[in-house]
Amino acid sequence: MNAGIGGEWMKVLKREADRSGRARTADKIGYSESVVSAVLVGSYNGDLTAVQKAVEGAFMGRTVDCPELGELAANRCIEHQRRPFAATSEIRVRLFKACRSGCPNSRLTREERL
């Protein structure tokens, strides 16, 4: 998977931002408008591969195999990884643990897993 600026996912992100606006596009992929803007102008310093997966999941139908939920849109996977711990449901607890204990889809840093 190429997280480079010229990839197909970048074309899709630009097209969607032009069509729907950056704020709505950002909302659909679970990022801020400023992240979308930075990605589009090539100045984003965060995890570009995570943004790529979110775009592919939200607009290109990409899925991942979640150990807890089965087939899941890639953008939903990224959203679950970012959620803080909350004992509001058993599945939420299981997802929190799975995302931090070696899931191959996890984009979390070592510090975020602790």
Backbone as CSV, one residue per row, in Angstrom:
resi,resn,N_x,N_y,N_z,CA_x,CA_y,CA_z,C_x,C_y,C_z
1,MET,0.851,-1.171,0.000,0.000,0.000,0.000,0.897,1.235,0.000
2,ASN,0.691,2.099,-0.950,1.529,3.283,-1.077,0.859,4.480,-0.435
3,ALA,1.460,5.001,0.621,0.902,6.168,1.300,1.409,7.459,0.673
4,GLY,1.986,7.347,-0.497,2.527,8.525,-1.154,1.442,9.503,-1.583
5,ILE,1.868,10.724,-1.804,0.960,11.810,-2.143,0.271,11.570,-3.482
6,GLY,0.852,10.818,-4.387,0.256,10.646,-5.709,-0.656,9.446,-5.852
7,GLY,-0.958,8.749,-4.760,-1.746,7.533,-4.866,-3.202,7.773,-5.230
8,GLU,-3.862,6.706,-5.625,-5.279,6.766,-5.985,-6.123,7.304,-4.837
9,TRP,-5.782,6.932,-3.617,-6.558,7.402,-2.473,-6.504,8.920,-2.359
10,MET,-5.367,9.511,-2.732,-5.232,10.969,-2.672,-6.143,11.628,-3.705
11,LYS,-6.241,11.034,-4.876,-7.147,11.552,-5.907,-8.591,11.489,-5.414
12,VAL,-8.927,10.396,-4.756,-10.279,10.237,-4.214,-10.539,11.277,-3.119
13,LEU,-9.569,11.488,-2.242,-9.717,12.490,-1.182,-9.922,13.880,-1.778
14,LYS,-9.128,14.241,-2.758,-9.250,15.554,-3.392,-10.609,15.702,-4.071
15,ARG,-11.011,14.684,-4.802,-12.303,14.723,-5.492,-13.450,14.883,-4.499
16,GLU,-13.381,14.144,-3.405,-14.445,14.222,-2.391,-14.437,15.582,-1.702
17,ALA,-13.261,16.113,-1.406,-13.164,17.437,-0.778,-13.691,18.521,-1.716
18,ASP,-13.399,18.398,-3.005,-13.915,19.358,-3.986,-15.436,19.252,-4.108
19,ARG,-15.939,18.040,-4.039,-17.369,17.795,-4.219,-18.182,18.160,-2.978
20,SER,-17.718,17.720,-1.817,-18.499,17.859,-0.579,-17.979,18.938,0.360
21,GLY,-16.772,19.411,0.128,-16.142,20.357,1.040,-15.222,19.626,2.002
22,ARG,-14.227,20.324,2.470,-13.226,19.703,3.350,-13.806,19.317,4.697
23,ALA,-14.694,20.124,5.247,-15.263,19.816,6.569,-16.079,18.525,6.521
24,ARG,-16.930,18.382,5.537,-17.762,17.174,5.428,-16.899,15.954,5.118
25,THR,-15.916,16.131,4.262,-15.007,15.027,3.943,-14.261,14.587,5.190
26,ALA,-13.767,15.551,5.954,-13.052,15.245,7.198,-13.947,14.465,8.149
27,ASP,-15.182,14.882,8.275,-16.127,14.199,9.158,-16.331,12.748,8.729
28,LYS,-16.413,12.517,7.437,-16.640,11.157,6.914,-15.469,10.221,7.182
29,ILE,-14.257,10.775,7.245,-13.095,9.910,7.484,-12.632,9.947,8.940
30,GLY,-13.289,10.753,9.761,-12.958,10.773,11.180,-11.740,11.606,11.533
31,TYR,-11.426,12.573,10.707,-10.316,13.477,10.970,-10.828,14.907,10.963
32,SER,-9.981,15.837,11.359,-10.360,17.252,11.356,-10.180,17.839,9.955
33,GLU,-10.840,18.952,9.749,-10.692,19.666,8.483,-9.244,20.104,8.270
34,SER,-8.566,20.473,9.348,-7.166,20.904,9.207,-6.271,19.745,8.769
35,VAL,-6.572,18.521,9.203,-5.797,17.359,8.750,-6.017,17.149,7.253
36,VAL,-7.269,17.193,6.826,-7.562,17.018,5.397,-6.837,18.084,4.586
37,SER,-6.886,19.321,5.032,-6.202,20.406,4.326,-4.698,20.159,4.250
38,ALA,-4.108,19.775,5.372,-2.663,19.525,5.403,-2.281,18.364,4.483
39,VAL,-3.083,17.308,4.478,-2.809,16.175,3.596,-2.866,16.626,2.138
40,LEU,-3.883,17.394,1.801,-4.063,17.815,0.415,-2.961,18.738,-0.093
41,VAL,-2.358,19.518,0.806,-1.268,20.403,0.369,0.108,19.783,0.607
42,GLY,0.130,18.554,1.145,1.391,17.839,1.322,2.198,18.242,2.536
43,SER,1.538,18.824,3.545,2.285,19.247,4.733,1.890,18.490,5.997
44,TYR,1.165,17.389,5.860,0.727,16.628,7.032,1.895,15.835,7.592
45,ASN,2.155,15.990,8.896,3.281,15.311,9.539,2.861,14.118,10.382
46,GLY,1.579,13.790,10.394,1.081,12.668,11.188,1.193,11.365,10.421
47,ASP,0.414,10.393,10.845,0.409,9.056,10.256,-0.390,9.081,8.954
48,LEU,0.285,9.296,7.846,-0.358,9.396,6.541,-1.014,8.076,6.132
49,THR,-0.434,6.966,6.543,-1.017,5.670,6.205,-2.367,5.484,6.894
50,ALA,-2.514,5.991,8.111,-3.806,5.910,8.795,-4.853,6.750,8.071
51,VAL,-4.459,7.922,7.598,-5.390,8.761,6.822,-5.758,8.032,5.532
52,GLN,-4.778,7.435,4.895,-5.026,6.677,3.670,-6.055,5.575,3.918
53,LYS,-5.884,4.811,4.992,-6.829,3.735,5.300,-8.229,4.275,5.557
54,ALA,-8.298,5.416,6.225,-9.599,6.027,6.493,-10.282,6.441,5.194
55,VAL,-9.527,7.027,4.280,-10.075,7.434,2.982,-10.519,6.203,2.202
56,GLU,-9.684,5.191,2.176,-10.025,3.971,1.440,-11.265,3.300,2.014
57,GLY,-11.407,3.325,3.324,-12.586,2.719,3.939,-13.847,3.519,3.697
58,ALA,-13.750,4.835,3.829,-14.928,5.693,3.702,-15.395,5.857,2.260
59,PHE,-14.460,5.910,1.316,-14.825,6.255,-0.056,-14.496,5.206,-1.106
60,MET,-13.707,4.197,-0.733,-13.259,3.229,-1.726,-13.647,1.790,-1.379
61,GLY,-14.389,1.613,-0.298,-14.882,0.284,0.062,-13.855,-0.660,0.652
62,ARG,-12.713,-0.164,1.103,-11.684,-1.026,1.682,-12.130,-1.520,3.061
63,THR,-11.904,-2.792,3.303,-12.241,-3.389,4.589,-11.007,-4.049,5.198
64,VAL,-11.101,-4.325,6.478,-10.072,-5.077,7.196,-10.769,-6.210,7.940
65,ASP,-9.988,-7.187,8.345,-10.529,-8.289,9.137,-10.248,-7.997,10.605
66,CYS,-11.259,-7.502,11.300,-11.135,-7.174,12.719,-11.255,-8.453,13.542
67,PRO,-10.326,-8.684,14.500,-10.403,-9.896,15.311,-11.649,-9.952,16.196
68,GLU,-12.276,-8.824,16.442,-13.474,-8.790,17.287,-14.769,-8.661,16.498
69,LEU,-14.741,-7.937,15.383,-15.975,-7.644,14.651,-16.075,-8.306,13.286
70,GLY,-15.003,-8.958,12.843,-15.010,-9.541,11.502,-14.720,-8.464,10.466
71,GLU,-15.328,-8.587,9.287,-15.081,-7.617,8.229,-15.613,-6.246,8.634
72,LEU,-14.756,-5.242,8.486,-15.061,-3.902,8.976,-14.462,-2.887,8.012
73,ALA,-15.211,-1.810,7.720,-14.664,-0.737,6.877,-13.394,-0.198,7.532
74,ALA,-12.377,0.036,6.727,-11.076,0.462,7.244,-11.169,1.756,8.053
75,ASN,-12.025,2.669,7.657,-12.158,3.916,8.413,-12.775,3.673,9.783
76,ARG,-13.679,2.714,9.905,-14.270,2.374,11.202,-13.207,1.745,12.102
77,CYS,-12.303,0.970,11.527,-11.200,0.378,12.282,-10.349,1.486,12.900
78,ILE,-9.994,2.481,12.104,-9.192,3.603,12.605,-9.948,4.323,13.724
79,GLU,-11.254,4.515,13.555,-12.062,5.180,14.586,-12.042,4.397,15.898
80,HIS,-12.183,3.076,15.824,-12.154,2.262,17.040,-10.799,2.350,17.734
81,GLN,-9.728,2.392,16.959,-8.391,2.475,17.550,-8.204,3.760,18.347
82,ARG,-8.797,4.829,17.891,-8.617,6.133,18.542,-9.485,6.322,19.785
83,ARG,-10.490,5.492,19.957,-11.408,5.681,21.081,-10.721,5.415,22.411
84,PRO,-10.991,6.246,23.399,-10.432,6.005,24.734,-11.158,4.839,25.413
85,PHE,-10.551,4.309,26.440,-11.196,3.223,27.175,-12.501,3.712,27.796
86,ALA,-13.516,2.875,27.682,-14.803,3.134,28.336,-15.466,1.784,28.570
87,ALA,-15.823,1.531,29.789,-16.449,0.253,30.148,-17.964,0.321,29.928
88,THR,-18.379,0.994,28.868,-19.809,1.169,28.599,-20.449,-0.050,27.970
89,SER,-19.642,-0.908,27.360,-20.159,-2.148,26.807,-19.025,-3.163,26.714
90,GLU,-19.394,-4.415,26.718,-18.389,-5.476,26.632,-17.610,-5.390,25.321
91,ILE,-18.296,-5.106,24.223,-17.613,-5.040,22.929,-16.628,-3.869,22.889
92,ARG,-16.993,-2.765,23.506,-16.092,-1.606,23.535,-14.813,-1.947,24.305
93,VAL,-14.942,-2.675,25.402,-13.773,-3.099,26.181,-12.926,-4.065,25.353
94,ARG,-13.568,-5.028,24.707,-12.834,-6.003,23.892,-12.109,-5.332,22.731
95,LEU,-12.761,-4.366,22.086,-12.115,-3.641,20.994,-10.910,-2.849,21.491
96,PHE,-11.073,-2.170,22.608,-9.961,-1.391,23.168,-8.757,-2.300,23.392
97,LYS,-8.993,-3.461,23.986,-7.894,-4.396,24.271,-7.303,-4.969,22.990
98,ALA,-8.152,-5.357,22.049,-7.675,-5.962,20.802,-6.826,-4.986,19.995
99,CYS,-7.244,-3.736,19.944,-6.503,-2.720,19.183,-5.122,-2.461,19.772
100,ARG,-4.942,-2.818,21.026,-3.686,-2.527,21.719,-2.861,-3.769,22.038
101,SER,-3.281,-4.905,21.531,-2.550,-6.131,21.879,-2.143,-6.947,20.653
102,GLY,-1.579,-6.274,19.697,-1.006,-6.987,18.560,-1.909,-7.144,17.350
103,CYS,-3.022,-6.451,17.281,-3.875,-6.536,16.093,-3.066,-6.083,14.875
104,PRO,-3.065,-6.865,13.793,-2.281,-6.485,12.615,-2.792,-5.210,11.928
105,ASN,-4.009,-4.785,12.235,-4.562,-3.569,11.631,-4.253,-2.317,12.440
106,SER,-3.700,-2.491,13.626,-3.481,-1.362,14.525,-2.427,-0.406,13.996
107,ARG,-2.746,0.890,14.051,-1.810,1.944,13.675,-1.312,2.671,14.929
108,LEU,-1.656,2.182,16.098,-1.290,2.840,17.345,0.215,2.721,17.605
109,THR,0.774,3.783,18.127,2.185,3.754,18.505,2.338,2.960,19.797
110,ARG,3.560,2.634,20.125,3.824,1.898,21.373,3.274,2.661,22.568
111,GLU,3.474,3.971,22.604,3.000,4.786,23.710,1.470,4.807,23.790
112,GLU,0.805,4.812,22.649,-0.658,4.824,22.625,-1.244,3.495,23.093
113,ARG,-0.483,2.420,22.937,-0.969,1.097,23.352,-0.902,0.894,24.850
114,LEU,-0.103,1.676,25.547,0.084,1.496,26.987,-1.055,2.064,27.795
